[in-house]
Amino acid sequence: MSVRLLFFSVLRDRMRQSEAECELREGESVLDLARRVLEPALGPLEWGKFLRFAVGEEYVPPNYRPRHGDEIALIPPVAGG
């Protein structure tokens, strides 16, 4: 199963891309997925509890289990206009 991740603000800058396709692992939450994708580039996500997630155009909790084809926005603690 695959999903599209959208990176905003500092995440976009640090990842050097605005989006990425990613394969889901069984039982993985959006927070688990974010950690797996972001930590190799950014180090431990000590501020990960402050990330916000949106699927489609609706906010979801960190324990949300994405589905195939979801478009998941990763929104850092401070996102400017």
C-alpha positions, -999 to 999 in steps of 0.1 A, spaced: 0 0 0 13 34 -8 5 69 2 17 104 -8 34 125 19 33 163 16 60 183 35 53 218 46 74 247 59 107 236 75 100 200 67 99 208 30 132 227 33 150 201 53 137 172 32 146 191 0 113 181 -16 77 190 -12 62 155 -15 72 118 -16 55 85 -23 59 60 5 50 24 12 30 17 43 39 -10 68 12 -30 83 -4 -13 113 16 19 109 1 51 121 8 85 105 31 93 134 50 60 129 53 68 92 65 104 98 92 91 121 103 65 97 105 89 68 118 120 86 143 108 112 170 96 87 172 132 74 164 151 106 174 130 135 151 119 163 118 137 162 118 150 198 92 176 186 72 149 168 44 151 193 38 186 180 34 176 143 0 179 129 -14 155 103 -41 160 77 -55 134 53 -72 150 24 -82 183 39 -91 170 74 -69 169 105 -64 134 119 -48 123 152 -13 109 153 -26 73 158 -47 75 125 -40 44 103 -36 56 67 -52 38 38 -38 31 4 -39 62 -17 -42 87 12 -25 120 7 -10 129 41 2 164 50 29 167 76 26 201 92 54 211 116 48 231 149 54 264 132 43 268 96 43 303 81 21 316 53 
